[in-house]
Amino acid sequence: MVNEVDFRHPAGQGNMPFWMDTLCVPVYKHLKAYRRRCIANMRRIYKLAASVLVLDSALEAIPMSCPAPERLIRLSQCSWQQRLWTFQESFLANDLFYRFRDKAIHFDALGEEAKRYAAALGSRGKYVDFIQKAQNRTTLGCHIVRSHTDSILAGTKAPGLRWVAYLPLAVGLSSRRTSRGSDEILCAATILGLDLMPFLNIKVKGLDDDVELDDDLWVRLDQELADRRMELFLQHIGQFRGDIIFSRVPRLQQEGYRWAPRSLMGSTNANLALREFDNENRAWLCRTGESIGLGGEVCWVPST
C-alpha cells in the first residue's frame, strides 16, 4: 500500500521505506530507554517523512467510487480522527493520504471533490453545510497551530506568543481519546515543538516501578503524572486568554493552577470557554505565576 501511493517526493527505485509506531517503537520494559528516545523524536520523524498514509478499517471498507461526501463523512468519524497519537501524524505531515479499499487519495484531492459536489448542489439551489463541517473536523486548528509554531521555531516570533496557538490546539485535541491520560501532554508538546525530555523525566512513585498495579491504582498514578505534565506544559506557554477561567471542565487542583483545565481531551469548545478572537475579549490574558508560571497566583495583564 505504501508503494502504491503517488508521492510528490520521488523516492527512487525499489520499495518505499516506512515508519509505523506499532512496529518501530519498542514496548518491552528492558527497552524503555529506546522507547523514550522514539517518543522524544516523534516531531522529527513525522516532519522528515515524505508523506503520511492513513490506514483505518472504516475507510478501507469503502471504495473510491463512493461519493466524496460519504468518504469525507467516514473520514471525519473514523477512529483515526479520535485517537490522540494520530493527531500529530496529521499535524506534522508534509503530505497526507487516506487509504480506501482500492487506492489512496491525497487530502487536497478529496477536499476538491467535496467542493465540487457542494458547488453542484448550490447551483441547483441546495445548500448543505455538513460537507464543509466534515472537512473542517479533519483540519480545524492544524494550519493555524502549524504556521504559528513554525514561526516560533524559526525565530520570527517570540516563544512568549505560544498562547495564540492554545485555542486551536485545544479544539484539535477536544475530540481525541487515549487510554493513558499522561500521554496527552507528550503529544501537545510535540506539536508545539517543545523539548519532551523534561516531561518524560517527571517521575511518579510506583508508576515507573517494574511491578504489576491493579487498575484503580494505575489510573490514579497515571492521572497524577498527567497533572504534573500539564502544569509544566502551562509553564511553557506562560499566559492564556482570560476567559479560560470560566471553563466548565475538571480543573487542576495544584495551588496556582486551579483555573486551568485538567485535560483538553473529551471537551467541547464551549466547555473550555474558548471563543474566536474579537476586539472585546482579545485584550486580556491571564498569566501563570511570574514570567512563565511557576505555580504562582493568577493575575491579569493587558496584551499589547
Secondary structure, DSSP 8 states (H G I E B T S, - for coil): -TTTS--SS---SS------HHHHS--SGGGHHHHHHHHHTHHHHHHHSS-EEE--HHHHTS-TTS-HHHHHHHHHHSGGGTBSHHHHHHHH-SSEEEE-SS-EEEHHHHHHHHHHHHHHHHHTT----HHHHHHHHHHTTHHHHHHHHHHHHHTSS-GGGTHHHHHHHHHHHHT-B-S-TTHHHHHHHHHTT--SHHHHT---TTTSSSS---HHHHHHHHHHHHHHHHHHHHHHH-EEEGGGGG--S-B--STT-TTSBS-STT--TTTTT-----TTTTTEEEEESSSS-SS--EEEEE--
